[in-house]
Structures are given as structure tokens and as C-alpha cells.
Amino acid sequence: MKTSINIVLIDFGGVLAEEGFREGLREIAKQNGLDPDRFYADADRIIAETGYLTGQASEEAFWAAVRDQTGIKGADRDLRREILRRFVLHPFMLAWVDHVRDTGRFVAILSDQTNWLDEIDERTDLYSHFDAVFNSYHIHKSKRDASLFCDICSSLGEAPACVLFIDDNRQHIDRAAGAGLKTFLYTNQEDFERRIAQSVPQ
């Protein structure tokens, strides 16, 4: 018998919105004459190593470490602006979230984000579309730790097999699947709208 989906967990950057972190960092790299892919990989590593991703260090400490290890220039406010302005919400995703909630399912954000996500909510009222928000900055654990998925299911009192996780990051998808969750690798709107009904029946 097919297991029903009672809870849907959705990533923010790259799914609910454009991937502002990656694209903002790539632009910063170009402005500083650096290789965009290499700089993104370095900054992605640094945000975890400093503890900013899990709320254990400040944004100032993160940018200081990025400057120290990569040699980029620029004030914090200018660097963060390049990232935040690229997190553009996807209206079709929010409409889908509202629909899924109308079917009685519990829908939450599960994101490796910082306090930036709270700033985006203040500007867009993003959180009002969701039953809960699990942000690495506040829960002090990221999707890079596979145990997070079991923690979330346990906190919601639901079996992993009844939870669907949507993300655009293959590694996160693989970790969630390893924890027993149903998964959906997001690539683009057309593919999502074509395949999602198979994962979340009406």
C-alpha cells in the first residue's frame, strides 16, 4: 500500500525562491576578479566552518573570514546586498504551498539559512504561508548533518515515510532519503509542476 504524505518540508533558496546565496557570491567573485565557482565553494565552506550557518557566530565574523581567506574587498552591507536582493520568491511555489495546506497537510520550510531568512520574511511575509519554519540558524543544526531529518520528524511526531522533503541540492536529498523520508529533487518550475502530483496526490 502506498504511504500517504502528511508533512511537506521545503527548502528556501533554489526552491521557494531564486538561489540568492550562490548567485550573489558568484557576482561578488566577478567583481573581485575571482573564479565564481571556486569562490562560491570557499564561501559555502566558510559559512559552515565559522558557525554562522548554525547561529553560533555573527555575520560580521563570517564576512571577516571570507575576506581573510579569499582576499575580497567590500563592506558587509554591500556584500550582503548582493545576496539578499537575489532571493526573489517564486509565486507559483507559494500558491502550491497554500494549496497543499488547504488539503490538510502540514507544510514547513526546512532551510540552511541565517538571520537573512528572517529579514526576507519581514519584507515579504513569507512565513505566513507555512505551519512552521526550521532554519539552521535557529535550530543550530544544518542539513549537512543527516541526523537533522530524524530530529525534525521526531519533533513533528511523524514517521519519516510520511514526510516529503523538496530541495534542489542532491546531497541534502540523499541524506533525507537515507533517513527514510520521501524526497523530490527540484530542478525547475516546469518539471516540478509535471511531477509533483505523483508525490503529493490531491
RODO-2510 file (C-alpha; in nm, 4 decimals, decimal comma):
residues 202
     n   res          X          Y          Z
     1     m     0,0000     0,0000     0,0000
     2     k     0,1296     0,3461    -0,0890
     3     t     0,2254     0,5571     0,2129
     4     s     0,0382     0,8856     0,2418
     5     i     0,2236     1,2157     0,2713
     6     n     0,1156     1,4098     0,5801
     7     i     0,4010     1,6606     0,6053
     8     v     0,5912     1,8519     0,3367
     9     l     0,9281     2,0148     0,4101
    10     i     1,0533     2,2646     0,1529
    11     d     1,3912     2,4261     0,1009
    12     f     1,4073     2,8043     0,0619
    13     g     1,6889     2,9167    -0,1691
    14     g     1,6606     2,7487    -0,5086
    15     v     1,3072     2,6174    -0,4478
    16     l     1,0802     2,8716    -0,2806
    17     a     1,2984     3,1495    -0,4175
    18     e     1,5827     3,2069    -0,6577
    19     e     1,9165     3,0873    -0,5175
    20     g     2,0414     3,4214    -0,3879
    21     f     2,3326     3,2871    -0,1857
    22     r     2,5057     3,1127    -0,4734
    23     e     2,4318     3,3755    -0,7351
    24     g     2,5192     3,6652    -0,5060
    25     l     2,8520     3,5075    -0,4223
    26     r     2,9246     3,4452    -0,7881
    27     e     2,8666     3,8152    -0,8589
    28     i     3,0945     3,9153    -0,5689
    29     a     3,3623     3,6892    -0,7152
    30     k     3,3327     3,8529    -1,0572
    31     q     3,3618     4,1997    -0,9029
    32     n     3,6828     4,0879    -0,7317
    33     g     3,8356     3,9104    -1,0300
    34     l     3,7971     3,5636    -0,8784
    35     d     3,6713     3,2370    -1,0206
    36     p     3,2962     3,2285    -0,9343
    37     d     3,2736     2,8532    -0,8772
    38     r     3,5821     2,8403    -0,6582
    39     f     3,4746     3,1451    -0,4572
    40     y     3,1263     3,0035    -0,4021
    41     a     3,2729     2,6742    -0,2799
    42     d     3,5064     2,8607    -0,0428
    43     a     3,2303     3,0840     0,0987
    44     d     2,9944     2,7883     0,1344
    45     r     3,2608     2,6087     0,3368
    46     i     3,3377     2,9174     0,5458
    47     i     2,9753     2,9835     0,6386
    48     a     2,9637     2,6373     0,7952
    49     e     3,3115     2,6451     0,9497
    50     t     3,2593     2,9814     1,1192
    51     g     2,9288     2,8662     1,2675
    52     y     2,7279     3,1472     1,1097
    53     l     2,5085     2,8919     0,9312
    54     t     2,4017     2,7395     1,2623
    55     g     2,3721     3,0600     1,4636
    56     q     2,6988     3,0160     1,6513
    57     a     2,8804     3,3134     1,5002
    58     s     2,7887     3,6583     1,3741
    59     e     2,7526     3,7738     1,0156
    60     e     3,0475     4,0053     1,0798
    61     a     3,2638     3,7051     1,1705
    62     f     3,1573     3,5272     0,8520
    63     w     3,2446     3,8160     0,6205
    64     a     3,5728     3,8762     0,8052
    65     a     3,6693     3,5121     0,7472
    66     v     3,5688     3,5336     0,3800
    67     r     3,7846     3,8417     0,3312
    68     d     4,0761     3,6844     0,5142
    69     q     4,0668     3,3590     0,3164
    70     t     3,9788     3,4908    -0,0293
    71     g     4,1049     3,8491    -0,0394
    72     i     3,7758     4,0080    -0,1478
    73     k     3,7010     4,3736    -0,0778
    74     g     3,3780     4,5455     0,0236
    75     a     3,1744     4,6445     0,3273
    76     d     2,9449     4,3909     0,4894
    77     r     2,6354     4,5871     0,3900
    78     d     2,7359     4,5846     0,0232
    79     l     2,8298     4,2174     0,0187
    80     r     2,5058     4,1057     0,1860
    81     r     2,3051     4,3234    -0,0516
    82     e     2,4382     4,1276    -0,3487
    83     i     2,2962     3,8126    -0,1877
    84     l     1,9682     3,9316    -0,0376
    85     r     1,8449     4,1112    -0,3479
    86     r     1,8734     3,7857    -0,5438
    87     f     1,6393     3,5891    -0,3178
    88     v     1,3308     3,6511    -0,5336
    89     l     1,0274     3,4487    -0,4234
    90     h     0,8573     3,2095    -0,6657
    91     p     0,4834     3,2963    -0,6623
    92     f     0,3890     2,9596    -0,8157
    93     m     0,5592     2,7780    -0,5268
    94     l     0,3789     2,9837    -0,2644
    95     a     0,0489     2,9174    -0,4425
    96     w     0,1276     2,5449    -0,4369
    97     v     0,2137     2,5626    -0,0651
    98     d    -0,1185     2,7322     0,0074
    99     h    -0,2992     2,4612    -0,1892
   100     v    -0,1234     2,1775    -0,0057
   101     r    -0,2086     2,3330     0,3306
   102     d    -0,5713     2,3564     0,2170
   103     t    -0,5689     1,9757     0,1764
   104     g    -0,4938     1,9486     0,5494
   105     r    -0,1259     1,8710     0,5246
   106     f     0,1410     2,0332     0,7409
   107     v     0,3901     2,2368     0,5366
   108     a     0,7163     2,3804     0,6710
   109     i     1,0331     2,5465     0,5482
   110     l     1,3493     2,3457     0,6128
   111     s     1,6420     2,5663     0,5157
   112     d     2,0120     2,6047     0,5722
   113     q     1,9808     2,9777     0,6200
   114     t     2,0891     3,2532     0,8552
   115     n     1,9132     3,5547     1,0054
   116     w     1,8810     3,6682     0,6435
   117     l     1,5699     3,4492     0,6153
   118     d     1,4027     3,6435     0,8964
   119     e     1,4822     3,9686     0,7148
   120     i     1,3248     3,8321     0,3984
   121     d     1,0137     3,7376     0,5953
   122     e     0,9875     4,0885     0,7393
   123     r     0,9834     4,2242     0,3855
   124     t     0,7610     3,9622     0,2191
   125     d     0,5520     3,7950     0,4948
   126     l     0,6893     3,4615     0,3717
   127     y     0,6320     3,2724     0,6969
   128     s     0,2545     3,3298     0,6875
   129     h     0,2320     3,0637     0,4157
   130     f     0,3767     2,7930     0,6425
   131     d     0,2901     2,5991     0,9565
   132     a     0,6500     2,6078     1,0796
   133     v     0,9982     2,7247     0,9847
   134     f     1,3070     2,5137     1,0570
   135     n     1,6064     2,7385     0,9928
   136     s     1,9589     2,6112     1,0630
   137     y     2,0462     2,9481     1,2181
   138     h     1,7850     2,8991     1,4916
   139     i     1,7834     2,5208     1,5363
   140     h     2,1663     2,5100     1,5433
   141     k     2,1967     2,2184     1,3041
   142     s     2,2107     2,2115     0,9250
   143     k     2,1058     1,9707     0,6522
   144     r     2,4724     1,8786     0,6189
   145     d     2,4099     1,6664     0,9306
   146     a     2,1906     1,3704     0,8308
   147     s     2,0547     1,3369     1,1854
   148     l     1,8632     1,6626     1,1342
   149     f     1,5999     1,4852     0,9255
   150     c     1,5269     1,2333     1,2004
   151     d     1,5167     1,5177     1,4534
   152     i     1,2561     1,7059     1,2506
   153     c     1,0356     1,4004     1,2019
   154     s     1,0578     1,3189     1,5720
   155     s     0,9713     1,6743     1,6745
   156     l     0,6646     1,6643     1,4485
   157     g     0,5618     1,3183     1,5679
   158     e     0,5539     1,1733     1,2185
   159     a     0,7146     0,8689     1,0597
   160     p     0,9804     0,9642     0,8018
   161     a     0,7958     0,7659     0,5338
   162     c     0,5023     1,0082     0,5666
   163     v     0,7229     1,3164     0,5179
   164     l     0,8153     1,4614     0,1784
   165     f     1,1298     1,6747     0,1501
   166     i     1,1783     1,9053    -0,1506
   167     d     1,5230     2,0511    -0,2196
   168     d     1,7431     2,1471    -0,5138
   169     n     2,0590     2,0092    -0,3503
   170     r     2,1317     1,6462    -0,4378
   171     q     2,3411     1,5871    -0,1264
   172     h     2,0619     1,7058     0,1026
   173     i     1,8148     1,4910    -0,0902
   174     d     2,0378     1,1862    -0,0486
   175     r     2,0751     1,2438     0,3257
   176     a     1,6990     1,2831     0,3691
   177     a     1,6320     0,9689     0,1672
   178     g     1,8835     0,7844     0,3814
   179     a     1,6823     0,8878     0,6877
   180     g     1,3692     0,7368     0,5335
   181     l     1,1942     1,0488     0,4031
   182     k     1,0253     1,0684     0,0659
   183     t     1,2192     1,3145    -0,1497
   184     f     1,1760     1,5348    -0,4553
   185     l     1,4769     1,6898    -0,6293
   186     y     1,3666     2,0310    -0,7555
   187     t     1,5138     2,1485    -1,0858
   188     n     1,2715     2,3971    -1,2395
   189     q     0,9062     2,5045    -1,2456
   190     e     0,8044     2,3004    -1,5487
   191     d     0,9475     1,9761    -1,4127
   192     f     0,8038     2,0455    -1,0666
   193     e     0,4522     2,1068    -1,1956
   194     r     0,4700     1,7980    -1,4162
   195     r     0,5895     1,5558    -1,1486
   196     i     0,4743     1,6840    -0,8091
   197     a     0,1227     1,5371    -0,8269
   198     q     0,2846     1,1925    -0,8267
   199     s     0,4445     1,2713    -0,4885
   200     v     0,1561     1,4593    -0,3282
   201     p    -0,1774     1,3230    -0,4547
   202     q    -0,4778     1,5548    -0,4229
***
